[in-house]
Amino acid sequence: MVNDLCTDLLNSTGELEFATRRCVQCGEVVDPVILRNRRLRQDSPAVRFAEKMLSNNCAAEGR
């Protein structure tokens, strides 16, 4: 991961550039908003339920 600057032309606050981290191998871009949304999604009861159902599903384990 390397530090990078991205430009958001649709940002209404006037800030065009923001700091991100970018993977030099796959190109994934991560910023604080992306990380916060991922944490919120992981903490969601619906996501925890789906993960529990998947882990209990024999087909998901290849059996």
Secondary structure by P-SEA (a helix, b strand, c coil): cccccccccccccccccccbbbbccccccccaaaaaaaaaaaacaaaaaaaaaaaaccccccc
